[in-house]
Amino acid sequence: MYNNTIFIATVLVYLGSVILLYKVFGKNGLFAFAIFGTLLGNIAVCKCVDIFGLSTTAGNVLYASTFLVTDILSEKYGKREASKAVAYSFSIMVLWLIGTQMIALFEPNANDYINDSLEVVFSLVPRVTIGSLVGFLVSQNLDVFLYHSIWKKTGNDRKMLWLRNNGSTLISQAVDTVIFTTIAFLNVYPTNVFISILVTTYVFKALVALLDTPFMYWARRIRPVKEEDIIK
């Protein structure tokens, strides 16, 4: 029950934060959230939790929220700006992978008390981050491609915004889930746990994708502070 409540709270906090950052900082706020989401998501995904009786990871909501970012960028700024968010996040994840492994190389001194905990987390980082890198690069670019493919069919039609948003995200999330889960967790957990994580990861990502639809309509109406380059 506690985890269920936390799950609902995180959906509202993360999706709401995307809107707030967009309102205050414009597209730069969206770029910032995309980077934040991918970094923290790489840590949170290492934690297994039970939500609504299903075994999944704690990073699903945060990572799924980054798809709202690219969809808003696609909707209001075009394909080029959405692709920038993907490139920025991908670059930071590469630095994150290099940085964590460099930190792990240091030998702790006698006063250190956190190294063992860091080793546990950072030992998972290469697989998790590589899985994230591959899954992120493929799925986010697919999301941008699909969004604009649907755009060409529907035009700048507010009534069909839900289709652009959900159609692109649900498909790209499925691709991301298979790639990431396979690279990060195959042979790490027993087969039944691995399959459960794969299925439930997509279920929760898909749920977030559906729940972010009202936020997408909200973002379309927002005029960010000092924003002048929105596509008409």
ABEGO torsion letter per residue (X at the ends): XAAAAAAAAAAAAAAAAAAAAAAAAEAAAAAAAAAAAAAAAAAAAABBBBBGGBBBBAAAAAAAAAAAAAAAAAAAAEAAAAAAAAAAAAAAAAAAAAAAAAAAABBBBAABAAAAAAAAAAAAAAAAAAAAAAAAAAAAAAAAAAAAAAAAAAEBBAAAAAAAAAAAAAAAAAAAAAAAAAAAABGABBAAAAAAAAAAAAAAAAAAAAAAAAAAAAAAABBBBGBAABBX
